[in-house]
Amino acid sequence: MVSLYMLGTFLVLFLFGFSVVAAMSIPSLVYIIINKVPLSMVATKFHFALDSFPLIAVPIFIFAGNLMNTSGITKRLFDFADAVVGRMYGGLAQVNIFASLIFAGMSGAALADVGGLGQVEIKAMTEKGFTKEYSTAVTIASATVGPIFPPSIPLVIFGAATGTSIVKLLLSGIVPAIIAVVTMMLLTVYLAVKKKFPRRTEKMPRKVFRAIFVSAIPTLLAPVILVGGMLTGLFTPTETSSVCVVYILVLGMAVYKELTPTDVVRAAKETLQQTSSMCVIIAAAALFGWILTVEQSAKFFSNAMAGFVGNDIILLILLNVMLIFAGMFMDSTTATLVLIPLVMPTMVAAGIDPVHLGIVTVFNLMLGMITPPFGLSLFISSRVGNVTIPAVTREVAIYYLPLGFTLFIITFFPKCSLWMADLFF
């Protein structure tokens, strides 16, 4: 009963407009007062939740994403993507999708893609004749790639919260990200032919292409350096984030010479604001989760799902539905920290690989972020693109087809994502 009270109160408060932190903290504090739990226990749970070496990577990756938006990297990524796929049917829509894959190799966050690269993409697409609504829709659809392609902030959080190998999680996200990109690009070809989207028909002069490619080489090397460094043992996933920041600083200040000390300070301030709110959520979720653990909520959920143990398909379908629904209302950090500890014992007992579970979890939550009524990417993109949420939703709906297909593949054919990790471990 206590488990139902905690989760029910959280959901009711959240739906009535309370912040995520308040919605978790209020039922937790009521429980603490009623059960006369020492307040020192609250401080202890907060401390242990934040005193995590893997979690150090999160604010540093956020800092990296903020630096990219002012260091000249974002524009060069976009120009390179335009040079490679700009002549395809779909034109800049294809560029948008392809650029998101490259951007993901450095930022690891969907909202960084929408807020940073998205501004460049939406502006360029509308100038070429695409509607703002469609330009914004393609931006948030392609941004789902960021959180599963290494490096990935949500996968780092999942690994830190569950004790799953972060390196294996990051490697296992590569193939699903590529599947998502390829299927979205194929759909865009169909839409381009049907709706006669504008595209660049003239062939780019070889000299211009060479100049763009040479300029982008240092940026394109970043994902290779980061992933290669982890595989060779030069640095851990946590240390990877610091290497990424140093690399961006060198590119922005010494190579491209577009990043100033003022930009670095501004990016640091933005990172502090974003990290502070995330840390508060993590601390509140830790206390909330501890109470659920004390009350054996995982056992409650295990008993409720016991009838489906032995039928992986039904379990995975239930998991997908629950996570997409959670992603529609909560950010990925909260959903991961609150829900996964409850369902993971059952999933593991049913023989589902924790790495597979991590990929399925993060991809579902990213789909939830572009799903109404409260998908976070919808709100951010509507402000960036200056369009209404219903208008963006109508345009992005068609992209649920390739993204849904990708989810189907990674859910029911786990080897598609796990083989990369199995190759090295």
C-alpha positions in Angstrom: 0.0 0.0 0.0 2.8 2.4 0.8 4.3 1.9 -2.6 1.0 2.8 -4.3 0.7 5.8 -2.0 4.1 7.0 -3.0 3.7 6.5 -6.7 0.1 7.7 -6.7 0.9 10.9 -4.8 3.9 11.6 -7.0 1.7 11.2 -10.2 -1.2 13.3 -8.8 1.1 16.2 -7.7 3.0 16.2 -11.0 -0.2 16.3 -13.1 -1.4 19.2 -10.9 1.6 21.3 -11.9 4.1 20.6 -9.1 7.7 20.4 -10.1 9.3 16.9 -10.3 11.3 17.6 -7.2 8.3 18.7 -5.2 6.2 15.8 -6.4 8.8 13.4 -5.2 9.8 15.3 -2.0 6.3 15.9 -0.5 5.3 12.2 -0.2 8.8 11.3 0.9 8.7 13.9 3.7 5.3 12.8 4.8 6.6 9.2 5.0 9.6 10.4 7.0 7.5 12.3 9.5 5.0 9.5 10.0 7.6 6.9 10.4 9.9 9.1 12.5 12.9 8.5 10.3 15.9 10.5 11.5 16.6 13.6 9.3 20.2 12.5 9.2 19.1 9.7 7.0 17.8 12.2 4.5 21.2 13.9 4.3 22.9 10.6 4.0 20.8 9.6 1.0 21.4 12.9 -0.7 25.1 12.6 -0.1 25.4 9.0 -1.5 23.2 9.8 -4.5 25.5 12.6 -5.6 28.8 11.2 -4.5 29.1 9.1 -7.6 32.2 9.0 -9.9 30.3 8.1 -13.0 27.8 10.9 -12.5 30.7 13.4 -12.8 30.5 12.9 -16.5 27.0 14.4 -16.7 27.8 18.0 -15.9 31.0 17.9 -18.0 29.1 16.6 -21.0 26.5 19.3 -20.5 29.4 21.8 -20.5 30.8 20.3 -23.7 27.4 20.7 -25.4 27.2 24.4 -24.3 30.7 25.0 -25.6 29.9 23.5 -29.0 27.2 26.0 -29.6 29.7 28.9 -29.5 32.9 27.4 -30.7 32.3 27.2 -34.4 31.9 23.4 -34.2 28.1 23.4 -34.8 28.3 25.4 -38.0 31.1 23.2 -39.4 29.2 20.1 -38.6 26.2 21.5 -40.5 28.3 22.6 -43.5 29.9 19.2 -43.7 26.6 17.4 -43.6 25.3 19.7 -46.3 28.2 18.9 -48.5 27.7 15.1 -48.0 23.9 14.7 -48.3 22.6 18.1 -49.3 21.9 17.0 -52.9 19.7 14.0 -51.7 15.9 14.2 -52.1 14.9 16.1 -49.0 17.9 18.5 -49.1 18.4 20.2 -45.8 16.0 17.8 -44.1 18.5 15.1 -44.8 21.3 17.4 -43.6 19.4 17.9 -40.4 19.2 14.2 -39.7 22.8 13.4 -40.7 24.2 16.3 -38.7 22.4 15.1 -35.6 24.3 11.8 -35.8 27.6 13.6 -35.9 26.6 16.1 -33.2 25.6 13.2 -31.0 29.2 12.0 -31.1 30.2 14.9 -28.9 27.2 16.2 -27.0 25.3 13.1 -25.9 22.0 15.0 -25.2 18.8 15.5 -27.2 18.1 18.9 -25.7 21.6 20.1 -26.6 20.9 19.1 -30.2 17.6 20.9 -30.3 18.8 24.0 -28.5 22.2 24.3 -30.2 22.4 22.7 -33.6 18.6 23.0 -34.0 18.8 26.8 -34.2 21.2 26.5 -37.2 19.2 23.8 -38.8 15.7 25.4 -38.5 17.0 28.8 -39.7 18.8 27.3 -42.8 15.7 25.1 -43.7 13.2 27.9 -43.5 15.5 30.1 -45.6 15.4 27.4 -48.3 11.6 27.2 -48.4 10.8 24.6 -45.7 8.0 25.4 -43.3 9.0 26.3 -39.7 6.7 23.5 -38.5 8.4 20.8 -40.6 11.9 22.1 -39.9 11.2 22.0 -36.2 9.7 18.5 -36.4 12.7 17.0 -38.2 15.0 18.6 -35.7 13.4 17.0 -32.7 12.9 13.6 -34.5 16.6 13.5 -35.3 17.6 14.7 -31.9 16.4 11.3 -30.4 19.7 9.9 -31.8 21.9 11.9 -29.4 21.0 10.0 -26.2 21.8 6.6 -27.6 24.9 7.3 -29.7 28.1 7.5 -27.6 28.8 9.5 -25.6 25.3 9.6 -24.0 24.3 11.3 -20.8 21.1 9.2 -20.2 23.1 6.0 -20.7 25.7 7.2 -18.2 23.0 7.9 -15.7 21.4 4.5 -16.3 24.8 2.8 -15.8 25.5 4.7 -12.6 22.1 4.0 -11.2 22.1 0.3 -12.0 25.7 -0.7 -11.8 25.7 -1.7 -15.5 28.9 -1.3 -17.6 28.8 2.2 -19.0 31.2 1.3 -21.8 29.0 -1.6 -22.9 26.0 0.7 -22.8 27.7 3.3 -25.0 28.9 0.8 -27.5 25.5 -0.9 -27.7 23.9 2.5 -28.7 25.8 2.8 -32.0 23.8 0.4 -34.2 20.4 1.6 -33.0 21.4 5.2 -33.6 22.5 4.3 -37.2 19.2 2.3 -37.8 17.2 5.3 -36.6 19.1 7.7 -38.9 18.9 5.5 -42.0 15.2 4.9 -41.6 14.5 8.6 -41.0 16.5 9.5 -44.1 14.6 6.9 -46.2 11.3 8.3 -45.0 12.5 11.8 -45.8 13.3 10.7 -49.4 9.7 9.5 -49.8 8.3 12.8 -48.3 10.6 14.9 -50.5 9.4 13.2 -53.7 5.7 13.4 -52.6 5.8 17.0 -51.4 8.5 18.3 -53.7 10.8 19.5 -51.0 13.6 22.0 -52.1 17.1 20.6 -52.5 20.5 21.6 -53.8 20.7 20.3 -57.4 24.0 21.8 -58.4 27.1 19.8 -57.7 29.4 21.4 -55.1 32.8 22.4 -56.6 35.5 20.0 -55.6 37.6 22.8 -54.2 34.7 24.0 -51.9 34.0 20.5 -50.8 37.6 19.9 -49.9 37.8 23.1 -47.9 34.6 22.2 -45.9 35.9 18.7 -45.3 39.3 19.8 -44.2 37.8 22.4 -41.8 35.5 19.7 -40.4 38.2 17.0 -39.9 39.1 18.0 -36.3 35.4 17.9 -35.4 34.8 14.6 -37.1 37.7 13.0 -35.3 36.1 13.7 -31.9 33.8 10.7 -31.7 36.6 8.5 -33.0 39.0 9.7 -30.2 36.3 9.4 -27.5 35.1 5.9 -28.4 38.6 4.7 -29.3 40.0 6.0 -26.0 37.4 4.0 -24.0 38.0 0.8 -26.0 41.7 1.0 -25.6 41.5 1.8 -21.9 43.2 5.2 -22.2 40.4 6.7 -20.2 37.1 5.7 -18.5 33.7 6.9 -19.7 33.8 9.5 -16.9 37.2 10.7 -18.0 36.0 10.8 -21.6 33.8 13.8 -20.8 36.8 15.8 -19.6 38.8 14.8 -22.7 35.8 16.0 -24.8 35.8 19.4 -23.1 39.5 19.9 -23.5 39.3 18.9 -27.1 36.4 21.3 -27.8 38.4 24.1 -26.0 41.4 23.4 -28.2 39.3 23.4 -31.4 37.3 26.5 -30.5 40.2 28.6 -29.2 43.3 27.4 -31.0 42.0 25.9 -34.3 38.8 27.7 -35.2 39.5 30.7 -33.0 35.8 31.5 -32.5 35.6 30.6 -28.8 36.5 33.4 -26.4 37.0 33.4 -22.7 33.7 35.2 -22.3 32.0 32.4 -24.2 33.6 29.8 -21.9 32.3 31.7 -18.8 28.8 32.0 -20.3 28.8 28.2 -21.1 30.0 27.5 -17.5 27.2 29.5 -16.0 24.6 27.8 -18.2 26.1 24.4 -17.2 25.9 25.3 -13.5 22.2 26.2 -13.8 21.4 23.0 -15.7 23.5 20.8 -13.5 22.1 22.2 -10.3 18.5 21.4 -11.3 19.6 17.9 -12.3 21.4 17.3 -9.0 18.4 18.3 -7.1 16.3 15.9 -9.1 18.8 13.1 -8.5 18.9 13.8 -4.8 15.1 13.8 -4.5 14.8 10.7 -6.6 17.4 8.9 -4.3 15.3 9.6 -1.2 12.1 8.7 -3.0 13.7 5.5 -4.4 15.1 4.6 -1.0 11.6 4.6 0.6 10.3 2.5 -2.2 13.2 0.1 -1.6 12.5 0.0 2.2 8.9 -0.8 1.4 9.9 -3.6 -1.0 8.2 -1.9 -3.9 10.4 -3.9 -6.3 8.9 -7.1 -4.8 5.4 -5.7 -5.3 6.1 -5.0 -8.9 7.8 -8.4 -9.3 4.7 -10.1 -7.9 2.4 -8.1 -10.2 4.5 -9.1 -13.2 5.2 -12.7 -12.1 2.6 -14.1 -14.4 4.6 -12.8 -17.4 8.0 -14.1 -16.4 9.0 -16.6 -19.0 7.3 -14.6 -21.7 9.9 -12.0 -22.7 7.8 -10.5 -25.4 4.9 -9.5 -23.1 7.4 -8.2 -20.5 9.1 -6.0 -23.1 5.8 -4.7 -24.5 4.7 -3.7 -21.0 8.1 -2.1 -20.4 7.9 -0.1 -23.6 4.4 1.1 -22.9 5.3 2.2 -19.4 8.5 4.0 -20.4 7.0 5.9 -23.3 4.2 7.0 -21.0 6.7 8.1 -18.4 8.8 9.9 -21.0 5.7 11.9 -22.0 5.6 13.4 -18.5 9.0 13.2 -16.9 12.6 13.9 -18.0 14.8 10.9 -18.7 16.8 11.3 -15.4 13.7 11.2 -13.2 12.1 8.3 -15.1 15.3 6.3 -15.0 16.0 6.8 -11.3 12.4 6.2 -10.2 11.1 3.4 -12.4 14.1 1.3 -13.4 15.0 0.1 -9.9 11.4 -1.1 -9.6 11.3 -3.2 -12.8 14.9 -4.2 -13.3 14.9 -7.2 -10.9 12.0 -8.7 -12.7 13.6 -8.1 -16.1 16.9 -9.5 -15.1 15.2 -12.5 -13.5 13.4 -13.1 -16.8 16.8 -13.3 -18.6 16.8 -9.8 -20.1 20.4 -8.4 -20.4 20.8 -5.2 -18.3 22.6 -3.5 -21.3 19.7 -4.4 -23.6 17.4 -3.0 -20.9 19.4 0.2 -20.8 19.2 0.8 -24.6 15.5 0.1 -24.7 14.9 2.3 -21.7 16.7 5.3 -23.0 15.2 5.1 -26.5 11.7 4.8 -25.1 12.2 7.8 -22.9 13.5 9.8 -25.9 10.4 8.9 -27.9 8.3 10.1 -24.9 10.1 13.4 -25.1 8.7 14.1 -28.6 5.2 12.8 -27.7 2.4 15.0 -26.5 1.0 16.2 -24.2 4.2 17.1 -22.2 7.1 15.9 -24.2 10.0 18.1 -23.1 11.6 18.2 -26.6 8.3 19.6 -28.0 8.4 22.5 -25.5 12.0 23.3 -26.2 11.7 23.0 -30.0 8.5 25.1 -30.1 10.4 28.0 -28.5 13.5 27.5 -30.7 11.4 27.3 -33.9 8.8 29.9 -32.7 5.9 27.5 -33.6 3.0 26.0 -31.7 3.3 22.6 -30.1 0.2 21.2 -31.9 1.7 22.3 -35.3 5.0 20.6 -34.5 3.2 17.4 -33.3 1.3 17.1 -36.6 4.5 17.3 -38.6 6.6 15.0 -36.4 3.9 12.3 -36.3 5.1 10.7 -39.5 8.6 10.2 -38.0 7.1 7.9 -35.4 7.2 5.3 -38.1 11.0 5.0 -38.5 11.5 5.6 -34.8 8.9 3.0 -33.9 10.6 0.5 -36.3 13.9 1.2 -34.6 12.4 0.6 -31.2 10.9 -2.7 -32.5 14.3 -3.9 -33.8 16.2 -3.0 -30.6 13.5 -4.4 -28.3 12.9 -7.8 -30.0 16.2 -8.3 -31.7 18.7 -7.4 -28.9 21.7 -8.8 -30.8 21.4 -5.8 -33.2 22.6 -3.6 -30.4 24.5 -5.9 -28.2 26.8 -7.3 -30.8 29.0 -4.2 -30.8 29.7 -4.6 -27.0 30.1 -8.4 -27.4 32.7 -7.7 -30.1 35.0 -6.0 -27.6 34.1 -7.7 -24.3 
